[in-house]
Amino acid sequence: MTTGHRREHDLLGDREVPADAYWGIHTLRASENFPITGTAISAYPHLTNALAAVKEAAARANEDLGLLAPEKADAIAAACREIRDGRLHDQFTVDVIQGGAGTSTNMNANEVIANRALEILGHEKGDYAHLHPNEDVNLSQSTNDVYPTAVKVATIIAVRELLDAMTVLREAFAAKAEEFRDILKMGRTQLQDAVPMTLGQEFSAYAVMLEEDQSRLLEASGLVHEINLGATAIGTGLNAPKGYAEAARGHLEDITGLPLVTAANLVEATQDCGAFVHLSGVLKRIAVKLSKSCNDLRLLSSGPRAGLNEINLPPVQAGSSIMPGKVNPVIPEVVNQVAFEVIGNDVAITMAAEAGQLQLNAFEPIILHSLSESVTHLKAACLTLATRCVSGITANTETLRASVANSIGLVTALNPHIGYTAATGIAKEALATGRGVAELVLEQGLLPADRLATLLRPEHIAGTTA
């Protein structure tokens, strides 16, 4: 052993590893082989914690079946609990995008857990004669069941956090819907005046869209609860004893608190990425609709003098280095960009799932990376939009009222009462002269004033009451 280093061996030969590193030779080679994103798996704490949970569950299952000595199982479990408590995450150093179907990630986890377990047992790091990364930490396992199981556990937990963030945003929109319930405005179709509605109805729609998407996300997340732990290399369970799959699943369920299910056909489950594709599709749905809502916010707040200027977004920073006083809709803009990213990630996940061959999909690392980015960025986007934008939106009531009074779209509400032909004439004259619809209806004696006033009441015209 060289000062400051320890020597480790693999099938390619010997390498020196820093003496204080918990990772070993396999992690070293992977770090050299995959200088792709510069982002280590330590940047994905959900995955790191999930890997530790899977390894702890495997150790306990192996102990139950008499394959692993209790003292080794205890040391492995203790090391895994430390990782799940946030320790040693900096030792997970391999790049998140890697060849080998996640083998480098699994090896990294095996080495970190083994070396910490060795310390717990009173041995030096790298003294694998007493506890080995592959022989003990990876016992009864393969990357091909460990990695996808860990990805699923990590994804479930991340999705729960996204659902919570969506609730915050949905409630922010719902609060504004209640605040704006009596403010009449013009609705628009194809950017043209349509019929009157309330600003509350407009914001209520955004809340309802989020609620619908939460339901779809819960459904999609349910599919991810099916795991292939115990499948080992290709789903046949080679080198895993009878009873291991169910024992490991039970321990993993206890550790994570998640209602996990072992796939009925492990050969199918080991090669099938359909649950990830489905979940990504729902994330894309969320992104598309969230981006549409942000487009609306930017359009409704456009101006302040030369745009719609119907609402005010809270100013959060100066908008220009050259135009004094300019304030931009930067929060909706950043959410738009997250949505674009999620849509792109869905394409990457789709292609990665399609590219799988025979009994294994080698491209789950990019699926993990893309899913994680989509979920965590959507979570941040929802919280940012709620707290930095939606909660501070105000209405320009006078602008909204004037738009209704001046719009020829108002005649649509009178159509059943004055007839289509008369309504068309009123609309044409109003457009040509710039006069108001109500003024022309009264002038032509088409309706008495009291009846017209009733028909143009906000609650009647916007359909907010029976």
C-alpha positions in Angstrom: 0.0 0.0 0.0 1.3 3.4 -1.0 1.1 6.2 1.6 -2.3 7.8 1.3 -3.6 5.0 -0.9 -4.7 1.4 -0.8 -4.3 -1.1 -3.6 -7.4 -2.9 -5.0 -7.8 -5.6 -7.6 -10.4 -6.4 -10.3 -10.4 -8.5 -13.5 -8.5 -5.8 -15.3 -5.7 -5.6 -12.8 -4.6 -3.5 -9.8 -5.3 0.2 -9.1 -4.5 2.5 -6.2 -7.5 4.1 -4.5 -7.3 7.0 -2.0 -7.1 5.4 1.4 -9.9 7.5 2.9 -12.3 6.8 0.0 -15.3 4.6 0.7 -15.6 3.8 -3.0 -13.2 1.3 -4.6 -11.7 0.2 -7.8 -14.9 -0.4 -9.8 -16.1 3.2 -8.9 -12.7 4.5 -9.9 -12.8 2.9 -13.3 -16.4 4.1 -13.9 -15.5 7.6 -13.0 -12.8 7.6 -15.6 -14.9 5.9 -18.2 -18.0 8.2 -18.0 -17.0 11.9 -17.9 -20.4 12.7 -19.4 -22.5 15.1 -17.4 -20.2 16.0 -14.5 -23.2 15.2 -12.3 -22.6 12.3 -9.9 -25.4 10.1 -8.6 -24.9 11.8 -5.2 -26.8 14.7 -6.8 -29.9 12.3 -6.8 -30.5 11.7 -3.1 -33.7 9.8 -3.7 -31.7 7.3 -5.7 -28.8 7.1 -3.2 -31.2 6.5 -0.4 -33.2 3.9 -2.4 -30.0 2.0 -3.2 -29.2 1.8 0.5 -32.7 0.6 1.2 -32.5 -2.1 -1.4 -29.1 -3.2 -0.1 -30.4 -3.3 3.5 -33.4 -5.3 2.5 -31.2 -7.8 0.6 -28.9 -8.2 3.6 -31.8 -9.0 5.9 -33.3 -11.4 3.4 -29.9 -13.2 3.1 -29.7 -13.3 6.8 -33.2 -14.8 7.1 -32.2 -17.5 4.6 -29.0 -18.4 6.4 -26.7 -17.0 3.7 -25.2 -14.1 5.5 -23.9 -14.1 9.0 -25.9 -11.9 11.4 -22.8 -9.7 12.3 -22.3 -9.0 8.6 -25.9 -8.3 8.0 -26.0 -6.0 11.0 -23.0 -4.0 9.7 -24.4 -3.7 6.2 -27.7 -2.6 7.5 -26.1 0.0 9.8 -24.1 1.4 6.9 -27.2 1.6 4.8 -29.1 3.4 7.5 -26.3 6.0 7.8 -26.6 6.6 4.0 -30.4 7.0 4.3 -29.7 9.5 7.1 -27.7 11.6 4.7 -24.2 10.4 5.4 -21.6 9.3 2.8 -23.6 10.6 -0.2 -20.5 12.4 -1.4 -18.9 8.9 -1.9 -21.4 8.1 -4.7 -19.3 9.6 -7.4 -20.0 7.9 -10.7 -21.7 9.9 -13.4 -25.5 9.5 -13.6 -25.3 8.7 -17.3 -23.2 5.6 -17.8 -22.9 2.5 -19.9 -23.6 -0.9 -18.4 -27.3 -0.7 -17.4 -26.4 0.8 -14.1 -23.7 -1.6 -13.1 -21.4 1.2 -12.1 -24.0 2.7 -9.8 -24.6 -0.7 -8.2 -20.8 -1.3 -7.8 -20.4 2.2 -6.3 -23.1 1.4 -3.7 -21.6 -2.0 -3.0 -18.2 -0.5 -2.3 -19.3 2.4 -0.2 -21.6 0.1 2.0 -18.9 -2.6 2.3 -16.1 -0.2 3.3 -18.4 1.5 5.9 -19.5 -1.9 7.2 -15.9 -2.9 7.5 -15.2 0.1 9.7 -18.3 -0.8 11.8 -16.8 -4.3 12.3 -13.5 -2.8 13.3 -11.5 -3.4 10.1 -9.8 -1.1 7.6 -11.4 0.1 4.4 -10.4 -2.3 1.6 -9.9 -5.3 3.9 -12.4 -7.3 1.8 -11.4 -10.6 3.3 -13.7 -9.8 6.2 -16.7 -8.4 4.2 -16.7 -8.1 0.4 -18.7 -5.7 -1.9 -19.7 -8.4 -4.3 -19.7 -11.6 -2.1 -21.6 -10.0 0.8 -23.2 -6.7 0.0 -24.3 -7.9 -3.5 -25.3 -11.4 -2.4 -28.3 -12.9 -4.2 -28.4 -9.8 -6.4 -27.7 -8.4 -9.8 -27.5 -4.9 -11.1 -30.4 -5.9 -13.2 -32.8 -6.2 -10.3 -31.2 -3.9 -7.8 -30.9 -0.8 -10.1 -34.5 -0.8 -11.5 -35.9 -1.5 -8.1 -33.9 1.4 -6.6 -35.0 3.7 -9.5 -38.6 2.8 -8.8 -38.4 3.4 -5.1 -36.6 6.7 -5.7 -39.2 7.7 -8.3 -42.2 6.9 -6.0 -40.8 9.1 -3.3 -40.0 11.9 -5.7 -43.5 11.8 -7.2 -45.0 12.1 -3.7 -43.1 15.3 -3.3 -44.3 16.5 -6.7 -47.9 15.8 -5.7 -47.5 17.9 -2.6 -46.1 20.8 -4.6 -48.9 20.5 -7.1 -51.4 20.8 -4.2 -49.7 24.0 -3.1 -50.1 25.5 -6.6 -53.6 24.2 -7.0 -54.7 25.8 -3.7 -53.0 29.1 -4.7 -55.1 29.1 -8.0 -58.2 28.1 -6.1 -57.7 30.9 -3.6 -57.5 33.4 -6.5 -60.6 31.9 -8.0 -62.5 32.7 -4.9 -61.0 36.2 -4.6 -61.9 37.0 -8.2 -65.3 35.2 -8.3 -67.4 38.4 -8.8 -65.1 40.2 -11.3 -66.6 40.1 -14.8 -64.3 39.9 -17.9 -64.4 38.9 -21.5 -63.6 35.3 -22.3 -61.7 34.7 -25.5 -61.4 32.0 -28.1 -58.7 32.1 -30.8 -57.6 35.4 -29.2 -60.8 37.0 -30.2 -63.6 38.3 -28.0 -66.0 35.4 -27.1 -68.5 35.7 -24.2 -68.3 37.2 -20.7 -67.1 35.1 -17.8 -65.6 35.9 -14.4 -61.9 36.1 -13.6 -62.7 33.6 -10.8 -63.9 31.1 -13.4 -60.7 31.6 -15.4 -58.5 30.8 -12.4 -60.7 28.0 -11.2 -60.0 26.2 -14.5 -56.2 26.3 -13.7 -56.9 24.7 -10.3 -59.1 22.0 -11.8 -56.5 21.1 -14.4 -54.0 20.5 -11.7 -56.4 18.4 -9.7 -57.0 16.2 -12.7 -53.3 15.8 -13.4 -52.7 14.8 -9.8 -55.2 12.0 -10.2 -53.5 10.8 -13.4 -50.1 11.0 -11.6 -51.3 8.9 -8.7 -52.5 6.3 -11.2 -49.2 6.2 -13.1 -47.2 6.1 -9.8 -49.2 3.0 -8.8 -47.6 1.1 -11.7 -44.1 1.9 -10.5 -44.8 -0.1 -7.3 -44.2 -3.3 -9.1 -40.5 -4.4 -8.7 -38.3 -7.2 -10.0 -36.1 -7.6 -6.9 -35.0 -11.3 -6.8 -34.9 -11.6 -10.6 -31.1 -11.3 -10.6 -29.6 -11.2 -14.1 -32.5 -11.8 -16.6 -35.5 -12.7 -14.4 -34.8 -16.4 -13.8 -33.6 -15.7 -10.3 -30.2 -17.5 -10.9 -28.1 -17.4 -7.7 -30.9 -16.2 -5.5 -32.3 -18.9 -3.2 -35.9 -19.9 -3.0 -37.9 -17.5 -0.9 -35.4 -14.6 -1.4 -37.5 -12.5 -3.7 -40.5 -12.4 -1.3 -38.2 -11.9 1.8 -36.3 -9.0 0.1 -39.5 -7.4 -1.0 -41.0 -7.7 2.5 -37.9 -6.1 4.1 -37.8 -3.3 1.5 -41.5 -2.6 2.1 -40.8 -2.4 5.9 -37.8 -0.1 5.3 -39.5 2.3 2.9 -43.1 2.1 4.0 -44.1 1.6 0.4 -46.7 -1.0 -0.7 -44.4 -2.8 -3.1 -45.4 -5.8 -5.2 -43.1 -8.4 -6.8 -43.8 -8.7 -10.5 -45.7 -11.9 -11.5 -43.2 -12.6 -14.3 -39.7 -11.5 -13.5 -38.4 -12.2 -17.0 -40.9 -9.7 -18.4 -40.3 -7.2 -15.6 -36.6 -7.2 -16.0 -36.7 -6.0 -19.6 -39.9 -3.9 -19.6 -39.7 -0.2 -19.0 -43.4 0.5 -19.7 -44.2 1.9 -16.3 -41.5 4.5 -16.8 -42.8 5.4 -20.2 -46.3 5.8 -18.9 -45.2 7.9 -15.9 -43.1 10.1 -18.2 -46.2 10.6 -20.4 -48.2 11.8 -17.5 -45.3 14.2 -16.5 -45.4 15.5 -20.0 -49.2 16.0 -19.7 -48.6 18.0 -16.5 -45.9 20.1 -18.2 -47.9 20.9 -21.3 -50.9 22.0 -19.2 -48.8 23.9 -16.7 -47.0 25.7 -19.6 -50.4 26.6 -21.1 -51.5 28.2 -17.9 -48.3 30.2 -17.7 -48.8 31.3 -21.3 -52.2 32.6 -20.2 -50.7 34.4 -17.2 -48.1 36.1 -19.4 -50.8 37.2 -21.9 -53.3 38.4 -19.3 -50.6 40.5 -17.6 -49.1 41.9 -20.9 -48.7 45.6 -21.0 -49.0 47.4 -18.8 -50.1 50.1 -21.3 -50.0 48.3 -24.7 -51.2 44.9 -23.7 -54.3 43.2 -22.2 -53.3 44.4 -18.7 -56.1 42.4 -17.1 -54.1 41.1 -14.1 -50.9 42.2 -12.4 -48.2 39.6 -11.7 -46.1 40.5 -8.6 -42.9 42.2 -9.6 -39.9 40.1 -8.4 -37.0 41.7 -10.2 -36.0 44.4 -12.7 -36.8 43.4 -16.2 -34.2 45.1 -18.3 -30.7 46.4 -18.3 -31.7 49.2 -20.8 -35.4 49.9 -20.3 -36.0 51.6 -17.0 -39.1 50.5 -15.1 -39.7 47.4 -17.2 -40.8 44.3 -15.3 -41.0 40.9 -17.0 -43.1 37.8 -16.2 -40.0 35.9 -15.2 -41.7 33.3 -13.0 -44.1 32.0 -15.7 -41.2 32.1 -18.1 -39.0 29.8 -16.0 -41.9 27.4 -15.6 -42.4 27.4 -19.3 -38.7 26.4 -19.7 -39.1 23.5 -17.2 -42.0 22.3 -19.2 -39.9 22.3 -22.4 -37.3 20.3 -20.6 -39.9 17.7 -19.4 -41.2 17.3 -22.9 -37.7 16.7 -24.1 -37.0 14.2 -21.3 -40.1 12.3 -22.4 -38.6 11.8 -25.8 -35.4 10.6 -24.3 -37.2 8.1 -22.0 -39.3 6.9 -25.0 -36.2 6.3 -27.1 -34.4 4.6 -24.2 -37.3 2.2 -23.5 -37.6 1.4 -27.2 -33.9 0.7 -27.5 -33.9 -2.2 -25.0 -32.9 -5.5 -26.5 -33.9 -9.0 -25.5 -33.8 -9.7 -21.7 -32.5 -6.3 -20.5 -32.7 -2.6 -21.1 -29.2 -1.2 -20.9 -30.4 2.4 -21.0 -32.1 2.8 -17.6 -29.5 5.3 -16.4 -30.8 7.9 -18.9 -34.3 7.0 -17.9 -33.4 7.6 -14.3 -31.7 10.8 -15.1 -34.6 12.1 -17.2 -37.3 11.1 -14.9 -35.6 12.5 -11.9 -35.0 15.8 -13.6 -38.6 16.0 -14.8 -40.1 15.2 -11.4 -37.8 17.4 -9.3 -37.9 20.3 -11.6 -41.6 20.2 -11.9 -41.8 20.2 -8.1 -39.6 23.3 -7.9 -41.6 25.0 -10.7 -44.9 24.4 -9.0 -43.7 25.8 -5.7 -42.0 28.7 -7.3 -45.1 29.6 -9.4 -47.3 29.4 -6.4 -45.2 31.4 -3.9 -43.5 33.9 -6.2 -46.4 34.5 -8.7 -49.9 33.2 -8.3 -50.4 34.1 -4.6 -49.5 37.8 -5.4 -51.7 38.3 -8.5 -54.1 41.2 -8.5 -56.9 42.1 -10.9 -57.2 45.3 -12.8 -61.0 45.5 -12.2 -61.7 48.7 -14.2 -59.8 47.3 -17.3 -61.8 44.1 -17.1 -65.1 45.9 -16.7 -64.4 48.2 -19.6 -63.5 45.3 -21.8 -66.9 43.7 -21.2 -68.8 47.0 -21.7 -66.9 47.7 -25.0 -66.9 44.2 -26.4 -69.3 43.1 -29.1 -69.1 39.7 -27.6 -71.6 40.9 -25.1 -74.3 40.5 -27.7 -74.0 36.7 -27.6 -75.6 36.8 -24.2 -78.5 38.7 -25.6 -79.0 36.5 -28.7 -81.7 34.2 -27.1 -83.7 37.3 -26.1 -83.5 39.6 -29.2 -82.9 37.0 -31.9 -79.8 36.2 -34.0 -80.7 38.7 -36.8 -81.1 41.6 -34.4 -78.0 40.6 -32.5 -76.0 40.4 -35.7 -77.1 43.9 -36.6 -76.2 45.2 -33.1 -72.7 43.6 -33.3 -72.1 45.1 -36.7 -73.1 48.6 -35.7 -71.1 48.4 -32.4 -68.0 47.3 -34.3 -68.4 50.1 -36.9 -69.2 52.9 -34.5 -67.4 52.0 -31.3 -70.6 52.3 -29.3 -71.6 49.8 -26.6 -73.9 46.9 -27.2 -76.1 47.8 -24.2 -76.5 51.3 -25.4 -77.6 50.2 -28.9 -80.0 47.6 -27.6 -81.8 50.3 -25.5 -81.7 52.8 -28.3 -83.4 50.4 -30.7 -85.9 49.3 -28.1 -85.0 45.7 -28.3 -85.2 45.2 -24.5 -86.5 47.3 -21.6 -83.9 48.7 -19.4 -84.7 46.6 -16.3 -84.7 43.4 -18.3 -81.4 44.3 -20.0 -79.9 45.1 -16.6 -80.9 41.7 -15.3 -79.5 39.8 -18.3 -76.2 41.7 -17.9 -75.7 40.9 -14.2 -72.3 39.2 -13.7 -73.9 36.1 -12.0 -76.3 35.7 -14.9 -74.0 36.4 -17.8 -71.2 34.2 -16.5 -73.5 31.4 -15.5 -72.4 31.3 -11.9 -75.9 30.9 -10.6 -78.8 28.8 -11.8 
